[in-house]
Amino acid sequence: MILEVADIRIQPGKQAEFDAAIQRGVETVIAKAVGFKGYKVNKCIETPERYLLQIWWATLENHTVDFRGSPAFAEWRAIVGPFFAQPPLVEHFNLVAQSSD
Amino acid sequence: MILEVADIRIQPGKQAEFDAAIQRGVETVIAKAVGFKGYKVNKCIETPERYLLQIWWATLENHTVDFRGSPAFAEWRAIVGPFFAQPPLVEHFNLVAQSSD
């Protein structure tokens, strides 16, 4: 399993709308994708326009090939893209360590 | 509960040593701090010098005041600091949404 992390900056003052849009976008579009395993959305305290979207995928290619190459990618971007102030920084991660509980 | 995210860049070629050091630093120092609730360390696939350290704290001040103002902060930095290529970007986050399972 791999972790996608999208570091997102939205337009100022759109937080409440974006909170709803990103949740709707993940749950109605991304959650149906092959290899989707779960997600988390966090919003930043110090930089209110900053969000971190974490999505767990079965494999890297489930995101980079299957999802990005599917019509669902355009559906997702249609929901969240209008809020973006700049292109998100998206990279993928392996788990090194975590607390046991 | 709030989430601290540290975006870390280490010196090239030190990944294996840093994998062990960051786990040891969290488990022997930070895990004993007041308000510590759990952690996760991830390493980046596309940018091998990049790590994300996530720590959950009971309150923001448990990190920014209690931990950073304690001798434990210097102990922690003595373990991981020598690997850093630049000062980590550290911010704090609230949860917006997550998968139900």
N, CA and C atoms of all chains as a GROMACS GRO file, in nm:
protein
  606
    1MET      N    1   0.085  -0.120   0.000
    1MET     CA    2   0.000   0.000   0.000
    1MET      C    3   0.088   0.125   0.000
    2ILE      N    4   0.050   0.223  -0.078
    2ILE     CA    5   0.127   0.347  -0.081
    2ILE      C    6   0.034   0.465  -0.049
    3LEU      N    7   0.099   0.573  -0.006
    3LEU     CA    8   0.026   0.693   0.035
    3LEU      C    9   0.050   0.804  -0.066
    4GLU      N   10  -0.057   0.859  -0.119
    4GLU     CA   11  -0.050   0.982  -0.199
    4GLU      C   12  -0.073   1.100  -0.105
    5VAL      N   13   0.013   1.201  -0.114
    5VAL     CA   14  -0.010   1.324  -0.038
    5VAL      C   15  -0.017   1.440  -0.136
    6ALA      N   16  -0.130   1.510  -0.136
    6ALA     CA   17  -0.146   1.629  -0.218
    6ALA      C   18  -0.144   1.751  -0.126
    7ASP      N   19  -0.048   1.839  -0.150
    7ASP     CA   20  -0.034   1.963  -0.072
    7ASP      C   21  -0.103   2.071  -0.154
    8ILE      N   22  -0.216   2.118  -0.104
    8ILE     CA   23  -0.310   2.201  -0.181
    8ILE      C   24  -0.316   2.343  -0.125
    9ARG      N   25  -0.316   2.442  -0.213
    9ARG     CA   26  -0.339   2.582  -0.172
    9ARG      C   27  -0.462   2.632  -0.245
   10ILE      N   28  -0.560   2.676  -0.168
   10ILE     CA   29  -0.684   2.724  -0.230
   10ILE      C   30  -0.691   2.876  -0.224
   11GLN      N   31  -0.791   2.929  -0.293
   11GLN     CA   32  -0.812   3.073  -0.291
   11GLN      C   33  -0.863   3.118  -0.154
   12PRO      N   34  -0.817   3.234  -0.106
   12PRO     CA   35  -0.856   3.283   0.026
   12PRO      C   36  -1.008   3.295   0.040
   13GLY      N   37  -1.057   3.263   0.157
   13GLY     CA   38  -1.198   3.283   0.188
   13GLY      C   39  -1.292   3.175   0.139
   14LYS      N   40  -1.236   3.071   0.078
   14LYS     CA   41  -1.320   2.965   0.020
   14LYS      C   42  -1.319   2.838   0.106
   15GLN      N   43  -1.268   2.849   0.228
   15GLN     CA   44  -1.246   2.728   0.308
   15GLN      C   45  -1.374   2.646   0.330
   16ALA      N   46  -1.483   2.712   0.369
   16ALA     CA   47  -1.604   2.636   0.402
   16ALA      C   48  -1.657   2.561   0.279
   17GLU      N   49  -1.655   2.629   0.164
   17GLU     CA   50  -1.700   2.563   0.040
   17GLU      C   51  -1.606   2.449   0.002
   18PHE      N   52  -1.476   2.473   0.021
   18PHE     CA   53  -1.380   2.369  -0.019
   18PHE      C   54  -1.387   2.248   0.075
   19ASP      N   55  -1.408   2.273   0.203
   19ASP     CA   56  -1.425   2.161   0.298
   19ASP      C   57  -1.530   2.063   0.245
   20ALA      N   58  -1.641   2.117   0.199
   20ALA     CA   59  -1.750   2.032   0.149
   20ALA      C   60  -1.714   1.971   0.014
   21ALA      N   61  -1.652   2.051  -0.074
   21ALA     CA   62  -1.623   2.004  -0.209
   21ALA      C   63  -1.521   1.890  -0.209
   22ILE      N   64  -1.416   1.902  -0.130
   22ILE     CA   65  -1.313   1.799  -0.134
   22ILE      C   66  -1.367   1.668  -0.077
   23GLN      N   67  -1.448   1.679   0.027
   23GLN     CA   68  -1.507   1.557   0.084
   23GLN      C   69  -1.601   1.491  -0.018
   24ARG      N   70  -1.681   1.574  -0.085
   24ARG     CA   71  -1.772   1.520  -0.187
   24ARG      C   72  -1.694   1.459  -0.303
   25GLY      N   73  -1.588   1.527  -0.346
   25GLY     CA   74  -1.508   1.477  -0.457
   25GLY      C   75  -1.443   1.344  -0.427
   26VAL      N   76  -1.388   1.330  -0.306
   26VAL     CA   77  -1.326   1.203  -0.271
   26VAL      C   78  -1.432   1.094  -0.260
   27GLU      N   79  -1.540   1.125  -0.190
   27GLU     CA   80  -1.637   1.018  -0.160
   27GLU      C   81  -1.721   0.978  -0.279
   28THR      N   82  -1.747   1.070  -0.372
   28THR     CA   83  -1.832   1.033  -0.486
   28THR      C   84  -1.751   0.993  -0.610
   29VAL      N   85  -1.622   1.030  -0.616
   29VAL     CA   86  -1.542   0.998  -0.736
   29VAL      C   87  -1.423   0.907  -0.700
   30ILE      N   88  -1.330   0.957  -0.620
   30ILE     CA   89  -1.206   0.883  -0.596
   30ILE      C   90  -1.231   0.752  -0.522
   31ALA      N   91  -1.326   0.753  -0.431
   31ALA     CA   92  -1.351   0.633  -0.349
   31ALA      C   93  -1.396   0.514  -0.432
   32LYS      N   94  -1.443   0.541  -0.555
   32LYS     CA   95  -1.486   0.431  -0.643
   32LYS      C   96  -1.373   0.379  -0.731
   33ALA      N   97  -1.256   0.440  -0.724
   33ALA     CA   98  -1.146   0.402  -0.813
   33ALA      C   99  -1.085   0.270  -0.771
   34VAL      N  100  -1.030   0.198  -0.868
   34VAL     CA  101  -0.960   0.072  -0.843
   34VAL      C  102  -0.841   0.097  -0.751
   35GLY      N  103  -0.831   0.021  -0.643
   35GLY     CA  104  -0.716   0.032  -0.554
   35GLY      C  105  -0.729   0.135  -0.445
   36PHE      N  106  -0.838   0.213  -0.444
   36PHE     CA  107  -0.859   0.312  -0.336
   36PHE      C  108  -0.877   0.238  -0.204
   37LYS      N  109  -0.803   0.284  -0.102
   37LYS     CA  110  -0.808   0.215   0.028
   37LYS      C  111  -0.856   0.304   0.143
   38GLY      N  112  -0.856   0.435   0.122
   38GLY     CA  113  -0.897   0.523   0.231
   38GLY      C  114  -0.839   0.662   0.211
   39TYR      N  115  -0.887   0.760   0.290
   39TYR     CA  116  -0.838   0.897   0.272
   39TYR      C  117  -0.851   0.975   0.402
   40LYS      N  118  -0.783   1.088   0.402
   40LYS     CA  119  -0.792   1.183   0.513
   40LYS      C  120  -0.770   1.322   0.456
   41VAL      N  121  -0.849   1.418   0.499
   41VAL     CA  122  -0.830   1.559   0.462
   41VAL      C  123  -0.801   1.638   0.588
   42ASN      N  124  -0.691   1.714   0.586
   42ASN     CA  125  -0.659   1.804   0.697
   42ASN      C  126  -0.643   1.946   0.645
   43LYS      N  127  -0.682   2.043   0.731
   43LYS     CA  128  -0.664   2.184   0.694
   43LYS      C  129  -0.568   2.250   0.792
   44CYS      N  130  -0.488   2.341   0.740
   44CYS     CA  131  -0.378   2.398   0.817
   44CYS      C  132  -0.425   2.510   0.909
   45ILE      N  133  -0.365   2.515   1.026
   45ILE     CA  134  -0.397   2.620   1.124
   45ILE      C  135  -0.319   2.748   1.091
   46GLU      N  136  -0.188   2.737   1.067
   46GLU     CA  137  -0.105   2.856   1.045
   46GLU      C  138  -0.127   2.918   0.906
   47THR      N  139  -0.156   2.836   0.806
   47THR     CA  140  -0.175   2.882   0.668
   47THR      C  141  -0.314   2.837   0.624
   48PRO      N  142  -0.416   2.921   0.644
   48PRO     CA  143  -0.555   2.875   0.629
   48PRO      C  144  -0.593   2.832   0.488
   49GLU      N  145  -0.512   2.868   0.387
   49GLU     CA  146  -0.542   2.825   0.250
   49GLU      C  147  -0.478   2.690   0.218
   50ARG      N  148  -0.407   2.632   0.314
   50ARG     CA  149  -0.335   2.507   0.288
   50ARG      C  150  -0.414   2.385   0.338
   51TYR      N  151  -0.423   2.284   0.253
   51TYR     CA  152  -0.485   2.156   0.288
   51TYR      C  153  -0.390   2.043   0.253
   52LEU      N  154  -0.395   1.936   0.331
   52LEU     CA  155  -0.327   1.812   0.294
   52LEU      C  156  -0.432   1.705   0.270
   53LEU      N  157  -0.430   1.649   0.152
   53LEU     CA  158  -0.516   1.535   0.119
   53LEU      C  159  -0.428   1.411   0.114
   54GLN      N  160  -0.460   1.313   0.196
   54GLN     CA  161  -0.388   1.185   0.195
   54GLN      C  162  -0.482   1.077   0.144
   55ILE      N  163  -0.434   1.002   0.046
   55ILE     CA  164  -0.512   0.890  -0.007
   55ILE      C  165  -0.424   0.767  -0.010
   56TRP      N  166  -0.475   0.658   0.043
   56TRP     CA  167  -0.403   0.531   0.039
   56TRP      C  168  -0.453   0.450  -0.079
   57TRP      N  169  -0.354   0.400  -0.158
   57TRP     CA  170  -0.382   0.319  -0.276
   57TRP      C  171  -0.315   0.183  -0.261
   58ALA      N  172  -0.373   0.082  -0.323
   58ALA     CA  173  -0.313  -0.052  -0.318
   58ALA      C  174  -0.176  -0.051  -0.384
   59THR      N  175  -0.164   0.015  -0.499
   59THR     CA  176  -0.035   0.027  -0.568
   59THR      C  177  -0.018   0.169  -0.620
   60LEU      N  178   0.105   0.207  -0.648
   60LEU     CA  179   0.134   0.339  -0.705
   60LEU      C  180   0.060   0.357  -0.837
   61GLU      N  181   0.056   0.252  -0.919
   61GLU     CA  182  -0.004   0.262  -1.052
   61GLU      C  183  -0.157   0.276  -1.044
   62ASN      N  184  -0.218   0.229  -0.937
   62ASN     CA  185  -0.362   0.251  -0.922
   62ASN      C  186  -0.394   0.401  -0.923
   63HIS      N  187  -0.301   0.483  -0.872
   63HIS     CA  188  -0.320   0.626  -0.878
   63HIS      C  189  -0.268   0.686  -1.008
   64THR      N  190  -0.139   0.660  -1.036
   64THR     CA  191  -0.072   0.734  -1.144
   64THR      C  192  -0.117   0.690  -1.283
   65VAL      N  193  -0.157   0.565  -1.298
   65VAL     CA  194  -0.197   0.513  -1.429
   65VAL      C  195  -0.349   0.495  -1.436
   66ASP      N  196  -0.403   0.411  -1.347
   66ASP     CA  197  -0.545   0.376  -1.354
   66ASP      C  198  -0.634   0.498  -1.328
   67PHE      N  199  -0.612   0.566  -1.216
   67PHE     CA  200  -0.700   0.678  -1.184
   67PHE      C  201  -0.678   0.798  -1.275
   68ARG      N  202  -0.551   0.837  -1.290
   68ARG     CA  203  -0.524   0.957  -1.371
   68ARG      C  204  -0.559   0.935  -1.518
   69GLY      N  205  -0.561   0.809  -1.562
   69GLY     CA  206  -0.597   0.780  -1.700
   69GLY      C  207  -0.744   0.755  -1.721
   70SER      N  208  -0.823   0.768  -1.617
   70SER     CA  209  -0.967   0.738  -1.627
   70SER      C  210  -1.048   0.868  -1.636
   71PRO      N  211  -1.172   0.858  -1.686
   71PRO     CA  212  -1.260   0.976  -1.689
   71PRO      C  213  -1.285   1.033  -1.550
   72ALA      N  214  -1.269   0.951  -1.446
   72ALA     CA  215  -1.293   0.998  -1.309
   72ALA      C  216  -1.198   1.111  -1.271
   73PHE      N  217  -1.078   1.112  -1.330
   73PHE     CA  218  -0.983   1.218  -1.295
   73PHE      C  219  -1.039   1.356  -1.333
   74ALA      N  220  -1.099   1.365  -1.448
   74ALA     CA  221  -1.158   1.494  -1.490
   74ALA      C  222  -1.279   1.529  -1.403
   75GLU      N  223  -1.355   1.428  -1.363
   75GLU     CA  224  -1.470   1.454  -1.272
   75GLU      C  225  -1.423   1.512  -1.140
   76TRP      N  226  -1.317   1.453  -1.086
   76TRP     CA  227  -1.259   1.498  -0.960
   76TRP      C  228  -1.207   1.641  -0.972
   77ARG      N  229  -1.132   1.668  -1.080
   77ARG     CA  230  -1.076   1.801  -1.096
   77ARG      C  231  -1.184   1.906  -1.121
   78ALA      N  232  -1.296   1.866  -1.179
   78ALA     CA  233  -1.406   1.960  -1.199
   78ALA      C  234  -1.466   2.004  -1.066
   79ILE      N  235  -1.460   1.916  -0.968
   79ILE     CA  236  -1.517   1.949  -0.836
   79ILE      C  237  -1.421   2.035  -0.754
   80VAL      N  238  -1.294   1.999  -0.750
   80VAL     CA  239  -1.200   2.069  -0.661
   80VAL      C  240  -1.113   2.173  -0.732
   81GLY      N  241  -1.090   2.154  -0.862
   81GLY     CA  242  -0.999   2.243  -0.935
   81GLY      C  243  -1.032   2.391  -0.927
   82PRO      N  244  -1.160   2.429  -0.932
   82PRO     CA  245  -1.193   2.572  -0.929
   82PRO      C  246  -1.149   2.644  -0.801
   83PHE      N  247  -1.121   2.568  -0.696
   83PHE     CA  248  -1.077   2.630  -0.570
   83PHE      C  249  -0.926   2.650  -0.564
   84PHE      N  250  -0.851   2.580  -0.648
   84PHE     CA  251  -0.705   2.581  -0.636
   84PHE      C  252  -0.647   2.718  -0.671
   85ALA      N  253  -0.552   2.763  -0.589
   85ALA     CA  254  -0.479   2.887  -0.618
   85ALA      C  255  -0.358   2.858  -0.705
   86GLN      N  256  -0.314   2.733  -0.705
   86GLN     CA  257  -0.198   2.690  -0.785
   86GLN      C  258  -0.207   2.539  -0.798
   87PRO      N  259  -0.132   2.479  -0.890
   87PRO     CA  260  -0.137   2.332  -0.901
   87PRO      C  261  -0.089   2.267  -0.771
   88PRO      N  262  -0.160   2.166  -0.721
   88PRO     CA  263  -0.116   2.099  -0.598
   88PRO      C  264   0.018   2.028  -0.619
   89LEU      N  265   0.095   2.019  -0.512
   89LEU     CA  266   0.215   1.936  -0.512
   89LEU      C  267   0.175   1.795  -0.470
   90VAL      N  268   0.189   1.700  -0.560
   90VAL     CA  269   0.146   1.562  -0.532
   90VAL      C  270   0.265   1.468  -0.540
   91GLU      N  271   0.292   1.396  -0.431
   91GLU     CA  272   0.395   1.292  -0.434
   91GLU      C  273   0.343   1.170  -0.357
   92HIS      N  274   0.420   1.062  -0.366
   92HIS     CA  275   0.378   0.934  -0.307
   92HIS      C  276   0.480   0.888  -0.204
   93PHE      N  277   0.432   0.812  -0.105
   93PHE     CA  278   0.514   0.779   0.009
   93PHE      C  279   0.496   0.633   0.052
   94ASN      N  280   0.604   0.579   0.105
   94ASN     CA  281   0.598   0.451   0.177
   94ASN      C  282   0.602   0.476   0.326
   95LEU      N  283   0.542   0.385   0.400
   95LEU     CA  284   0.543   0.396   0.547
   95LEU      C  285   0.677   0.347   0.600
   96VAL      N  286   0.736   0.427   0.691
   96VAL     CA  287   0.862   0.388   0.757
   96VAL      C  288   0.832   0.332   0.896
   97ALA      N  289   0.748   0.403   0.970
   97ALA     CA  290   0.719   0.363   1.109
   97ALA      C  291   0.593   0.433   1.155
   98GLN      N  292   0.525   0.372   1.251
   98GLN     CA  293   0.407   0.436   1.310
   98GLN      C  294   0.388   0.383   1.452
   99SER      N  295   0.309   0.458   1.530
   99SER     CA  296   0.281   0.414   1.666
   99SER      C  297   0.198   0.286   1.662
  100SER      N  298   0.217   0.206   1.764
  100SER     CA  299   0.159   0.071   1.763
  100SER      C  300   0.010   0.070   1.790
  101ASP      N  301  -0.042   0.169   1.860
  101ASP     CA  302  -0.184   0.166   1.894
  101ASP      C  303  -0.272   0.221   1.784
  102MET      N  304  -0.795   1.714   1.929
  102MET     CA  305  -0.665   1.662   1.886
  102MET      C  306  -0.621   1.733   1.759
  103ILE      N  307  -0.493   1.766   1.752
  103ILE     CA  308  -0.440   1.832   1.633
  103ILE      C  309  -0.323   1.751   1.576
  104LEU      N  310  -0.298   1.776   1.449
  104LEU     CA  311  -0.193   1.704   1.378
  104LEU      C  312  -0.079   1.798   1.346
  105GLU      N  313   0.042   1.762   1.387
  105GLU     CA  314   0.164   1.830   1.344
  105GLU      C  315   0.217   1.757   1.222
  106VAL      N  316   0.251   1.832   1.117
  106VAL     CA  317   0.316   1.771   1.001
  106VAL      C  318   0.449   1.842   0.979
  107ALA      N  319   0.557   1.764   0.983
  107ALA     CA  320   0.690   1.817   0.954
  107ALA      C  321   0.734   1.763   0.819
  108ASP      N  322   0.761   1.855   0.726
  108ASP     CA  323   0.807   1.820   0.593
  108ASP      C  324   0.960   1.834   0.596
  109ILE      N  325   1.027   1.720   0.589
  109ILE     CA  326   1.170   1.711   0.619
  109ILE      C  327   1.249   1.677   0.492
  110ARG      N  328   1.362   1.744   0.473
  110ARG     CA  329   1.456   1.710   0.365
  110ARG      C  330   1.589   1.675   0.430
  111ILE      N  331   1.636   1.554   0.401
  111ILE     CA  332   1.763   1.510   0.461
  111ILE      C  333   1.874   1.512   0.356
  112GLN      N  334   1.994   1.490   0.403
  112GLN     CA  335   2.110   1.483   0.313
  112GLN      C  336   2.102   1.356   0.228
  113PRO      N  337   2.143   1.363   0.102
  113PRO     CA  338   2.136   1.247   0.014
  113PRO      C  339   2.215   1.128   0.069
  114GLY      N  340   2.161   1.010   0.046
  114GLY     CA  341   2.234   0.889   0.081
  114GLY      C  342   2.226   0.846   0.226
  115LYS      N  343   2.151   0.923   0.307
  115LYS     CA  344   2.144   0.893   0.450
  115LYS      C  345   2.012   0.827   0.490
  116GLN      N  346   1.936   0.780   0.390
  116GLN     CA  347   1.800   0.731   0.419
  116GLN      C  348   1.796   0.619   0.522
  117ALA      N  349   1.881   0.518   0.506
  117ALA     CA  350   1.873   0.402   0.597
  117ALA      C  351   1.903   0.444   0.741
  118GLU      N  352   2.004   0.530   0.757
  118GLU     CA  353   2.036   0.578   0.892
  118GLU      C  354   1.924   0.665   0.948
  119PHE      N  355   1.867   0.747   0.861
  119PHE     CA  356   1.761   0.836   0.909
  119PHE      C  357   1.634   0.759   0.943
  120ASP      N  358   1.602   0.657   0.865
  120ASP     CA  359   1.486   0.572   0.898
  120ASP      C  360   1.493   0.525   1.043
  121ALA      N  361   1.611   0.481   1.083
  121ALA     CA  362   1.628   0.430   1.220
  121ALA      C  363   1.629   0.544   1.321
  122ALA      N  364   1.696   0.655   1.285
  122ALA     CA  365   1.710   0.766   1.380
  122ALA      C  366   1.576   0.832   1.411
  123ILE      N  367   1.494   0.855   1.310
  123ILE     CA  368   1.368   0.926   1.335
  123ILE      C  369   1.275   0.838   1.418
  124GLN      N  370   1.275   0.708   1.390
  124GLN     CA  371   1.192   0.618   1.470
  124GLN      C  372   1.239   0.617   1.617
  125ARG      N  373   1.371   0.610   1.635
  125ARG     CA  374   1.426   0.611   1.770
  125ARG      C  375   1.396   0.744   1.839
  126GLY      N  376   1.411   0.853   1.767
  126GLY     CA  377   1.385   0.985   1.826
  126GLY      C  378   1.242   1.002   1.871
  127VAL      N  379   1.149   0.957   1.788
  127VAL     CA  380   1.008   0.970   1.827
  127VAL      C  381   0.978   0.878   1.944
  128GLU      N  382   1.022   0.754   1.935
  128GLU     CA  383   0.980   0.657   2.036
  128GLU      C  384   1.049   0.674   2.171
  129THR      N  385   1.173   0.726   2.169
  129THR     CA  386   1.243   0.741   2.298
  129THR      C  387   1.230   0.881   2.357
  130VAL      N  388   1.193   0.980   2.275
  130VAL     CA  389   1.186   1.118   2.327
  130VAL      C  390   1.044   1.175   2.314
  131ILE      N  391   0.995   1.189   2.191
  131ILE     CA  392   0.867   1.259   2.173
  131ILE      C  393   0.751   1.180   2.233
  132ALA      N  394   0.757   1.048   2.225
  132ALA     CA  395   0.645   0.967   2.274
  132ALA      C  396   0.620   0.984   2.424
  133LYS      N  397   0.720   1.036   2.495
  133LYS     CA  398   0.704   1.057   2.640
  133LYS      C  399   0.649   1.196   2.671
  134ALA      N  400   0.632   1.280   2.571
  134ALA     CA  401   0.589   1.418   2.595
  134ALA      C  402   0.441   1.426   2.634
  135VAL      N  403   0.409   1.526   2.712
  135VAL     CA  404   0.270   1.550   2.753
  135VAL      C  405   0.185   1.576   2.629
  136GLY      N  406   0.076   1.504   2.616
  136GLY     CA  407  -0.016   1.528   2.506
  136GLY      C  408   0.013   1.450   2.380
  137PHE      N  409   0.123   1.375   2.376
  137PHE     CA  410   0.155   1.293   2.259
  137PHE      C  411   0.050   1.183   2.243
  138LYS      N  412  -0.003   1.169   2.121
  138LYS     CA  413  -0.110   1.072   2.098
  138LYS      C  414  -0.076   0.964   1.995
  139GLY      N  415   0.030   0.986   1.916
  139GLY     CA  416   0.064   0.888   1.814
  139GLY      C  417   0.144   0.954   1.703
  140TYR      N  418   0.202   0.872   1.614
  140TYR     CA  419   0.284   0.928   1.507
  140TYR      C  420   0.286   0.836   1.387
  141LYS      N  421   0.334   0.892   1.277
  141LYS     CA  422   0.356   0.816   1.155
  141LYS      C  423   0.472   0.881   1.079
  142VAL      N  424   0.562   0.800   1.025
  142VAL     CA  425   0.670   0.850   0.941
  142VAL      C  426   0.655   0.789   0.803
  143ASN      N  427   0.654   0.875   0.701
  143ASN     CA  428   0.651   0.828   0.562
  143ASN      C  429   0.770   0.886   0.486
  144LYS      N  430   0.822   0.806   0.389
  144LYS     CA  431   0.932   0.854   0.304
  144LYS      C  432   0.884   0.860   0.160
  145CYS      N  433   0.933   0.960   0.090
  145CYS     CA  434   0.882   0.990  -0.044
  145CYS      C  435   0.944   0.901  -0.150
  146ILE      N  436   0.863   0.862  -0.247
  146ILE     CA  437   0.910   0.780  -0.358
  146ILE      C  438   0.979   0.868  -0.463
  147GLU      N  439   0.915   0.978  -0.504
  147GLU     CA  440   0.970   1.061  -0.612
  147GLU      C  441   1.090   1.144  -0.567
  148THR      N  442   1.092   1.186  -0.441
  148THR     CA  443   1.198   1.271  -0.386
  148THR      C  444   1.256   1.197  -0.266
  149PRO      N  445   1.360   1.115  -0.288
  149PRO     CA  446   1.406   1.022  -0.183
  149PRO      C  447   1.459   1.090  -0.056
  150GLU      N  448   1.490   1.219  -0.064
  150GLU     CA  449   1.539   1.290   0.056
  150GLU      C  450   1.423   1.348   0.138
  151ARG      N  451   1.300   1.330   0.091
  151ARG     CA  452   1.185   1.392   0.158
  151ARG      C  453   1.114   1.293   0.250
  152TYR      N  454   1.085   1.337   0.371
  152TYR     CA  455   1.009   1.259   0.467
  152TYR      C  456   0.894   1.346   0.521
  153LEU      N  457   0.784   1.280   0.555
  153LEU     CA  458   0.676   1.346   0.628
  153LEU      C  459   0.664   1.279   0.764
  154LEU      N  460   0.677   1.359   0.868
  154LEU     CA  461   0.654   1.312   1.004
  154LEU      C  462   0.522   1.370   1.051
  155GLN      N  463   0.429   1.283   1.088
  155GLN     CA  464   0.300   1.327   1.141
  155GLN      C  465   0.293   1.287   1.288
  156ILE      N  466   0.260   1.384   1.372
  156ILE     CA  467   0.243   1.356   1.515
  156ILE      C  468   0.109   1.414   1.560
  157TRP      N  469   0.033   1.333   1.630
  157TRP     CA  470  -0.093   1.379   1.686
  157TRP      C  471  -0.072   1.420   1.831
  158TRP      N  472  -0.122   1.542   1.862
  158TRP     CA  473  -0.111   1.598   1.997
  158TRP      C  474  -0.252   1.626   2.050
  159ALA      N  475  -0.264   1.619   2.181
  159ALA     CA  476  -0.394   1.650   2.243
  159ALA      C  477  -0.433   1.795   2.215
  160THR      N  478  -0.337   1.887   2.229
  160THR     CA  479  -0.362   2.028   2.200
  160THR      C  480  -0.243   2.086   2.123
  161LEU      N  481  -0.266   2.197   2.054
  161LEU     CA  482  -0.159   2.267   1.983
  161LEU      C  483  -0.046   2.304   2.079
  162GLU      N  484  -0.082   2.352   2.197
  162GLU     CA  485   0.018   2.399   2.293
  162GLU      C  486   0.102   2.284   2.350
  163ASN      N  487   0.048   2.163   2.351
  163ASN     CA  488   0.131   2.050   2.394
  163ASN      C  489   0.256   2.038   2.308
  164HIS      N  490   0.245   2.076   2.179
  164HIS     CA  491   0.362   2.076   2.093
  164HIS      C  492   0.439   2.207   2.101
  165THR      N  493   0.367   2.317   2.073
  165THR     CA  494   0.437   2.445   2.052
  165THR      C  495   0.493   2.505   2.181
  166VAL      N  496   0.428   2.478   2.293
  166VAL     CA  497   0.473   2.536   2.421
  166VAL      C  498   0.539   2.428   2.508
  167ASP      N  499   0.463   2.324   2.540
  167ASP     CA  500   0.514   2.224   2.635
  167ASP      C  501   0.636   2.150   2.580
  168PHE      N  502   0.623   2.094   2.459
  168PHE     CA  503   0.735   2.014   2.406
  168PHE      C  504   0.852   2.101   2.364
  169ARG      N  505   0.823   2.205   2.286
  169ARG     CA  506   0.934   2.288   2.237
  169ARG      C  507   1.004   2.363   2.350
  170GLY      N  508   0.935   2.383   2.461
  170GLY     CA  509   0.996   2.451   2.575
  170GLY      C  510   1.062   2.356   2.674
  171SER      N  511   1.063   2.229   2.644
  171SER     CA  512   1.120   2.129   2.737
  171SER      C  513   1.259   2.086   2.691
  172PRO      N  514   1.338   2.030   2.781
  172PRO     CA  515   1.469   1.977   2.743
  172PRO      C  516   1.458   1.866   2.639
  173ALA      N  517   1.343   1.801   2.630
  173ALA     CA  518   1.326   1.693   2.533
  173ALA      C  519   1.342   1.743   2.390
  174PHE      N  520   1.308   1.870   2.364
  174PHE     CA  521   1.320   1.922   2.228
  174PHE      C  522   1.465   1.918   2.181
  175ALA      N  523   1.558   1.954   2.268
  175ALA     CA  524   1.701   1.948   2.231
  175ALA      C  525   1.747   1.804   2.214
  176GLU      N  526   1.694   1.714   2.294
  176GLU     CA  527   1.729   1.571   2.281
  176GLU      C  528   1.685   1.518   2.145
  177TRP      N  529   1.565   1.554   2.107
  177TRP     CA  530   1.510   1.512   1.978
  177TRP      C  531   1.592   1.567   1.862
  178ARG      N  532   1.622   1.697   1.868
  178ARG     CA  533   1.699   1.758   1.760
  178ARG      C  534   1.841   1.704   1.752
  179ALA      N  535   1.895   1.660   1.865
  179ALA     CA  536   2.030   1.601   1.863
  179ALA      C  537   2.030   1.469   1.786
  180ILE      N  538   1.917   1.399   1.788
  180ILE     CA  539   1.908   1.270   1.719
  180ILE      C  540   1.883   1.288   1.569
  181VAL      N  541   1.790   1.376   1.532
  181VAL     CA  542   1.752   1.388   1.391
  181VAL      C  543   1.816   1.506   1.318
  182GLY      N  544   1.851   1.610   1.392
  182GLY     CA  545   1.903   1.733   1.332
  182GLY      C  546   2.023   1.713   1.241
  183PRO      N  547   2.118   1.627   1.277
  183PRO     CA  548   2.237   1.610   1.192
  183PRO      C  549   2.206   1.560   1.050
  184PHE      N  550   2.088   1.502   1.030
  184PHE     CA  551   2.052   1.452   0.898
  184PHE      C  552   1.987   1.559   0.809
  185PHE      N  553   1.937   1.666   0.870
  185PHE     CA  554   1.858   1.765   0.795
  185PHE      C  555   1.943   1.839   0.692
  186ALA      N  556   1.890   1.854   0.571
  186ALA     CA  557   1.956   1.935   0.469
  186ALA      C  558   1.914   2.080   0.480
  187GLN      N  559   1.800   2.104   0.546
  187GLN     CA  560   1.747   2.239   0.567
  187GLN      C  561   1.648   2.231   0.682
  188PRO      N  562   1.610   2.346   0.740
  188PRO     CA  563   1.512   2.340   0.849
  188PRO      C  564   1.380   2.281   0.799
  189PRO      N  565   1.320   2.188   0.873
  189PRO     CA  566   1.192   2.131   0.831
  189PRO      C  567   1.082   2.237   0.829
  190LEU      N  568   0.984   2.218   0.740
  190LEU     CA  569   0.864   2.300   0.741
  190LEU      C  570   0.763   2.232   0.833
  191VAL      N  571   0.728   2.299   0.942
  191VAL     CA  572   0.638   2.239   1.041
  191VAL      C  573   0.514   2.325   1.056
  192GLU      N  574   0.397   2.265   1.030
  192GLU     CA  575   0.270   2.333   1.055
  192GLU      C  576   0.173   2.235   1.121
  193HIS      N  577   0.060   2.289   1.162
  193HIS     CA  578  -0.039   2.210   1.237
  193HIS      C  579  -0.173   2.210   1.165
  194PHE      N  580  -0.248   2.104   1.184
  194PHE     CA  581  -0.369   2.081   1.104
  194PHE      C  582  -0.484   2.029   1.189
  195ASN      N  583  -0.604   2.065   1.146
  195ASN     CA  584  -0.726   2.004   1.198
  195ASN      C  585  -0.780   1.906   1.094
  196LEU      N  586  -0.849   1.805   1.144
  196LEU     CA  587  -0.910   1.707   1.055
  196LEU      C  588  -1.039   1.764   0.995
  197VAL      N  589  -1.054   1.750   0.864
  197VAL     CA  590  -1.176   1.793   0.795
  197VAL      C  591  -1.266   1.672   0.769
  198ALA      N  592  -1.207   1.565   0.717
  198ALA     CA  593  -1.286   1.446   0.681
  198ALA      C  594  -1.192   1.327   0.666
  199GLN      N  595  -1.246   1.208   0.685
  199GLN     CA  596  -1.168   1.086   0.663
  199GLN      C  597  -1.262   0.972   0.629
  200SER      N  598  -1.204   0.865   0.571
  200SER     CA  599  -1.285   0.749   0.538
  200SER      C  600  -1.334   0.684   0.667
  201SER      N  601  -1.448   0.621   0.655
  201SER     CA  602  -1.516   0.572   0.775
  201SER      C  603  -1.454   0.445   0.830
  202ASP      N  604  -1.389   0.366   0.745
  202ASP     CA  605  -1.334   0.239   0.796
  202ASP      C  606  -1.201   0.260   0.866
   0.00000   0.00000   0.00000
